[in-house]
Amino acid sequence: MSEEVKKPLIFDHEIPPEFEYYRYATNIAVGQSEREFFITFSCIRPFEKPYAVARVIVSPEHMREIIAVMQTQYAKYLEGRGEAPGGAGGLRR
């Protein structure tokens, strides 16, 4: 089996200081209107009040692309662990 060479992620967008650091999310909520999807990433920890770490609005076209990219990356993650892609792994839908 040949080893895949991992290329560094090239992201040449300007990142404002308030987005310079990653934020950990333990939950995601997705809603939609006729024209947009609303995505809220939040952190829920025991004995702490839940708080949102990011909120975004995307078009249906971009949502389709996001889902495709997420599925591809998750399949690669599972493949690297020797696991077969499957269902939601017990996560709520």
Residue, then its C-alpha position, 0 to 999 in steps of 0.5 A: m500500500s503506498e503512503e499518501v503524501k499529505k500536502p499542507l492546507i493552502f488558505d490564503h484568505e485574510i484571517p481577522p484577529e478575532f478568528e486567529y484561534y480555533r474554538y472547540a465545539t461539542n454541538i452543532a445546530v442547523g436550521q433553514s429558511e427558504r433561502e439560507f441555512f443557519i449553522t451554530f457551533s456551540c460548546i456544552r460542558p458539564f457544570e457550565k452554561p452552553y455558549a456559541v463559538a461560531r454562527v454562520i449563514v450559507s446558501p443552499e448551494h454552499m451547504r451542498e458543497i460543505i456537506a460533500v467536503m465534510q463527507t469526503q474528509y470524514a471518509k478519509y479520517l475513517e480510512g486512516r483509522g482502518e474503519a469503514p464509513g457508516g452511519a452517524g455513529g450513534l449521534r443524534r440527528 
